[in-house]
Amino acid sequence: MNLKEAFLNLDNYFSPRIIGEVNDQYIKIAKIKGQEIPWHNHENEDELFYVVKGTLLMEMENQPDLILKKGDLHVVKKGENHRVSSKSECLIMLIESKTTEHTGKIKSAITKSVRDQFY
């Protein structure tokens, strides 16, 4: 698989797509632009963010905001309330447990089921 080509096939922002799996983890890609993700957490799963292109604002409750740039990686630990946004288009790769819900227990207009995330 060519990661650049996979990103070209993403139509919508904040709509992760599963591009592979390793053991009990999904590998996902997503485009981020704007601020549509609600504050949420994942009660039982850590979530890995890797910035492929652009700049990502990672906000976490009770912690300083993080600015992640191309090549940066950050792991959000289970239970940490967080949200991401980007002023300009940002391309990210995620590694998450297969049980990780897109926006945790919070449902919004952008929330995607795992079934809806398959490429």
C-alpha positions in Angstrom: 0.0 0.0 0.0 1.1 3.5 -0.8 0.2 5.8 2.1 0.2 9.0 -0.1 -2.3 7.3 -2.5 -4.5 6.1 0.4 -4.8 9.7 1.7 -5.9 10.8 -1.8 -8.9 8.5 -1.5 -10.2 10.2 1.7 -13.2 12.4 0.8 -14.2 13.8 4.2 -12.5 15.4 7.2 -12.7 13.8 10.6 -13.7 10.5 8.9 -11.0 7.9 9.7 -10.5 4.9 7.4 -9.1 1.6 8.4 -6.2 0.7 6.0 -4.8 -2.3 7.8 -4.5 -4.3 11.0 -1.8 -5.7 13.2 -2.9 -8.2 15.8 -5.7 -6.6 17.8 -4.9 -3.0 16.4 -6.4 -1.1 13.5 -4.2 1.2 11.4 -6.2 4.2 10.3 -5.7 7.3 8.4 -7.7 10.6 8.6 -7.7 14.2 7.3 -8.3 16.9 9.9 -9.3 20.5 9.2 -11.2 22.7 11.5 -12.5 21.9 14.9 -15.4 19.3 14.8 -14.2 16.6 17.1 -16.0 16.8 20.5 -14.2 16.4 23.8 -14.1 12.6 24.4 -12.0 9.8 25.9 -11.5 6.1 25.4 -12.1 4.3 28.8 -10.1 1.2 28.0 -7.8 2.0 25.1 -4.7 4.1 24.4 -4.7 5.9 21.0 -1.6 6.6 18.9 -1.5 9.7 16.7 1.2 10.2 14.0 1.3 13.4 11.9 2.0 12.6 8.3 1.5 16.1 7.0 0.6 19.5 8.5 0.1 20.6 12.1 -2.3 19.1 14.6 -3.5 20.8 17.8 -3.9 18.1 20.5 -6.0 19.4 23.5 -6.2 17.4 26.7 -8.0 18.3 29.8 -5.8 19.5 32.7 -2.6 19.4 30.5 -0.9 22.0 28.2 -2.0 21.9 24.6 0.4 20.1 22.2 1.3 21.2 18.7 2.2 18.2 16.7 4.0 18.7 13.4 4.9 16.4 10.5 6.8 13.4 11.9 5.5 13.8 15.5 3.9 11.0 17.4 1.7 11.2 20.5 -0.1 8.5 22.6 -3.3 9.5 24.3 -3.6 7.3 27.4 -6.9 5.6 28.1 -9.3 7.8 30.1 -7.7 11.1 29.0 -10.3 13.5 27.8 -9.0 15.0 24.5 -9.9 16.5 21.1 -7.9 17.4 18.0 -8.1 20.2 15.4 -6.1 21.9 12.7 -6.4 25.3 11.0 -5.1 23.9 7.7 -5.4 20.4 6.3 -3.5 17.8 8.4 -3.0 14.2 7.6 -2.7 11.7 10.4 -2.3 8.0 11.0 -3.8 6.4 14.0 -3.1 3.0 15.7 -6.0 1.9 17.9 -7.4 -1.2 19.5 -10.2 -2.8 17.5 -12.6 -1.9 20.3 -11.8 1.9 20.2 -14.9 3.9 19.4 -14.3 7.0 17.2 -15.5 9.6 19.7 -15.7 7.3 22.7 -19.1 7.3 24.4 -19.8 10.8 23.0 -21.9 10.8 19.8 -21.9 13.7 17.4 -22.7 14.4 13.7 -19.2 13.2 12.7 -19.1 10.0 14.8 -18.3 7.0 12.6 -18.9 3.4 13.7 -16.1 0.9 13.2 -18.0 -0.6 10.4 -18.2 2.8 8.6 -14.4 3.2 8.9 -13.5 0.3 6.6 -11.8 1.4 3.4 
